[in-house]
Amino acid sequence: MSGPGEVIGGVAEGALLSRAVEPGHGEGGNGGDTLEAACLNCGTALIGNHCHTCGQAAHVHKTLGAFFHDLLHGVFHFEGKIWRTLPLLAWKPGQLTREYIDGRRASYVSPIALFLFVVFLTFALFNLASGPIHFNQNSDPAALAKAEAKAIKQIADLKSQLAAAQAAGEQTAAIEGQLVGAEAALNGIRTSKKGGPIQVSGDSDAASGPEWARGINDAWDDAAKNPDLAIYKVQSSAYKYSWLLIPLSVPFVWLLFPFSRKFHLYDHTVFVTYSLSFMLIVLAAITAINVWTSFGALIALLMFYVPFHMHRQLRGTYGLSRAGALWRTALLSGFAIIALMLFAMAVLGLSMG
């Protein structure tokens, strides 16, 4: 299990990367305490606190204290914009999205920078909360033995019925199908008793099954042998490919306004990115609550607020009526589940590869 230090490190890394995405937006002045006549970066003559060609500050700090000040500034202040962005994102997401689309951006963190920051924060909390998964630890040996005996008896009965049907010249296809299923169940029970993975292929010999089944069986076998590594692979893939959530979600938002000339793919992308950032914040909050507290009511409240947040963002971004936003919220909730399923399938596929 990771420690709190890794969470802080993840937040710092996310903030610094997000700052790199938008390094020069809304940078404050430094009082003009500079002795440089030309920009140290590009050589342009200085006429203010910043170079009007490349944007670099006129005064360049060269002390260790200033270095750590810049680090803390990048991590905790986010140029001051994070504290103006988050309240709007939480309560007035439609206003935030619409203002960014319309070009009023200097006061807010950009959607992609905020998304990167929240991804780092969320997965840092996941690392803190996650523990090893143990396979087949909940299997009761007595229950497995009882199930095995029952399966053996069922197979014996089916074989007797099959022999009687064959002797009488009756149809045996149904009985043969039941027999194959019972034998597969018995194989699964015996595999579980040994602590191994249940094979996906109906054949007890996985090597003779189809290629896709062999691939799943091999991946499951690897996961059973080293669950910590399997968890790491899944988390790593989800972390690295979290950006896939954006292109997976945008087409579903477009479906809410098909062939609209008023709203474009850019509008939907900004909407989706801010929305995903908020959903990840909710997920991070739920993870933190599970780790440090036991406030189930607070988790339920956060889950209830998610569709309400979608409704407010739809109304504010697209100028919809209550009814228009309501039915689109219902559709968007279903679309979000589909997008998450597609993302999960992609992550699992990339983890198994």
Secondary structure, 3 states (H helix, E strand, C coil): CCCHHHHHHHHHHHHHHHHHHCCCCCCCCCCCCCCCCECCCCCCECCCCECCCCCCECCCCCCHHHHHHHHHHHHHHHHHCHHHHHHHHHHCHHHHHHHHHCCCCCCCCCHHHHHHHHHHHHHHHHHHHCCCCCCCCCCCHHHHHHHHHHHHHHHHHHHHHHHHHHHHCCCCHHHHHHHHHHHHHHHHHHHHHCCCCCCCCCCCCHHHCCHHHHHHHHHHHHHHHCHHHHHHHHHHHHHHCHHHHHHHHHHHHHCCCCCCCCCCHHHHHHHHHHHHHHHHHHHHHHHHHHHHCCCHHHHHHHHHHHHHHHHHHHHHHHCCCHHHHHHHHHHHHHHHHHHHHHHHHHHHHHHHC
